[in-house]
Amino acid sequence: MTKWRVMDLGIMLLALGLARDLWAQNPPTWGAESNPSPTAGSGVSKRANDAADKSLDKGVEYSNAAKMGPKLIVLPGEIKSNNSTFTQKFGSNNIADYAELELTKANFQVLERADLGPMLSEIQLAYSAGDPDQARALMGKGKLKTTKWIVKFDILKAEPVAEQKKGFNGDVTKSLIGIFGGNGQTGTAAQTVVGSVNTAGASGVWVIGMRYKILDATTTEQVAQGYTEEKMELGAKSTSVGGISSGGSGGLSLDTMVQRLVQKSVWDIDNKHK
């Protein structure tokens, strides 16, 4: 084999290797053609997807992620809000799942609750009661020996705090046109057009607050705590003119709000207490 053919072969192998590396760096994606929705690709679909994109998880860059954090266990926290909408949607385990995910991203050594089995109930009882003797007995067992922290995330507030509505009903204006100058065909046409116009809009704002607590795994004493709040807005808007209607509704979901509150709390833990 000549040196030129060897060089050509080397270039080809290099190109294949680069192509493979580039392909491996791109996650799988699915285009609009894979969506069976009958409105896929339409204007109304684009508007709905644009709104949904704003609630997608963008991820959080934790400032001290390069530094490994201590080994810890996330216990299911408490939901102290009495709001039925929130308590029907969420349980303390949901919040702990988000917390384990984000703490792992921040490079803490998270011992997953699923690995603890029935011991989890004993741990919860010991730290809820603040019993250091029981805590020391538990933390002296096997994989728990090097655990430094017990972390809890509690929902202290979840309530709708404000609501606004605004609308226009053409029927009222239609009647006024009939009273003050609705004579002839022009007046009748104006009544018909204005009477067909109806608009409505409503917006509601929730405030949701989360507290985190870090407990010493051996003594049950509190190491640190923090609190953060976020607003969640839900809105709807509709318009109808001449029998043609349009509208939309949306807002951040409770799932997204809880995830964002956990991310803010984990950022605080990573930044201040690692």
Residue pairs with C-beta under 8 A, 6 or more apart in sequence:
32 40
32 41
35 41
37 45
39 45
47 248
48 248
48 250
51 248
51 250
52 250
55 252
55 253
55 256
57 256
57 259
59 105
60 102
60 105
60 263
60 266
60 267
62 105
62 106
62 107
62 266
62 267
62 270
62 271
63 267
63 270
63 271
64 106
64 107
64 270
64 271
64 274
65 105
65 106
65 107
65 270
66 107
67 107
67 274
68 107
68 108
68 109
69 103
69 106
69 107
69 108
69 109
69 270
69 274
70 108
70 109
70 148
70 149
70 274
71 108
71 109
71 110
71 111
71 146
71 147
71 148
71 149
72 103
72 108
72 109
72 110
72 111
72 147
72 148
72 149
72 150
72 151
72 217
73 110
73 111
73 113
73 116
73 123
73 144
73 147
73 149
73 150
73 151
73 217
74 96
74 99
74 100
74 103
74 110
74 113
74 151
74 152
74 153
75 96
75 113
75 120
75 123
75 124
75 127
75 150
75 151
75 152
76 91
76 92
76 93
76 95
76 96
76 113
76 124
76 152
77 92
77 95
77 96
77 152
77 153
77 154
77 155
78 92
78 152
78 154
78 155
79 86
79 87
79 90
79 91
79 92
79 95
79 154
79 155
79 158
80 154
80 155
80 156
80 157
81 87
81 155
81 156
81 157
81 158
81 159
83 158
83 159
83 160
85 254
86 155
86 158
86 208
86 254
89 254
89 255
90 155
90 254
90 258
94 255
94 258
95 153
95 155
95 210
95 258
95 262
96 113
96 153
98 258
98 259
98 262
99 151
99 153
99 262
99 265
99 266
100 110
100 112
100 113
102 262
102 263
102 266
103 110
103 151
103 266
103 269
104 110
105 266
106 266
106 267
106 269
106 270
106 274
108 270
108 274
111 143
111 144
111 147
113 120
115 143
116 123
119 138
119 141
119 144
122 134
122 138
123 138
123 150
125 131
125 134
126 134
126 135
126 138
126 220
127 135
127 150
127 215
127 220
130 220
131 220
132 218
132 219
132 220
132 221
135 217
135 218
135 219
135 220
136 218
138 144
139 145
139 147
139 217
139 218
144 217
147 217
148 216
148 217
149 214
149 215
149 216
149 217
149 223
150 214
150 215
150 216
150 217
150 220
151 212
151 213
151 214
151 215
151 269
152 212
152 213
152 215
153 210
153 211
153 212
153 262
153 265
154 210
154 211
154 212
154 213
155 208
155 209
155 210
155 258
156 209
156 210
156 211
156 227
157 207
157 208
157 209
157 229
158 206
158 207
158 208
158 209
159 206
159 207
160 204
160 205
160 206
161 205
161 206
161 207
162 204
162 205
163 202
163 203
163 204
163 205
164 202
164 203
164 204
165 200
165 201
165 202
165 203
166 200
166 201
166 202
167 198
167 199
167 200
167 201
168 197
168 198
168 199
168 200
169 198
170 194
170 195
170 196
170 197
170 198
171 195
173 194
173 195
174 191
174 192
174 194
174 195
177 187
177 190
177 191
177 194
178 187
178 191
181 187
182 188
182 190
182 191
193 242
196 240
196 241
196 242
196 243
197 240
197 241
197 242
198 238
198 239
198 240
199 237
199 238
199 239
199 240
200 236
200 237
200 238
200 239
201 235
201 236
201 237
201 238
202 235
202 236
202 237
203 233
203 234
203 235
203 236
204 233
204 234
204 235
205 231
205 232
205 233
205 234
206 231
206 232
206 233
206 234
206 257
207 229
207 230
207 231
207 232
208 229
208 230
208 232
208 254
208 257
208 258
208 261
209 227
209 228
209 229
209 261
210 227
210 228
210 229
210 258
210 261
210 262
210 264
210 265
211 225
211 226
211 227
212 225
212 226
212 227
212 265
212 268
212 269
213 222
213 224
213 225
214 222
214 223
214 224
214 225
214 269
214 273
215 221
215 222
215 223
216 222
216 223
223 273
224 269
224 272
224 273
226 265
226 268
226 269
226 272
228 261
228 264
228 265
228 268
230 257
230 260
230 261
230 264
232 251
232 252
232 254
232 257
233 251
233 252
234 249
234 250
234 251
234 252
235 249
235 250
235 251
236 247
236 248
236 249
236 250
237 247
237 248
237 249
238 245
238 246
238 247
238 248
239 245
239 246
239 247
240 246
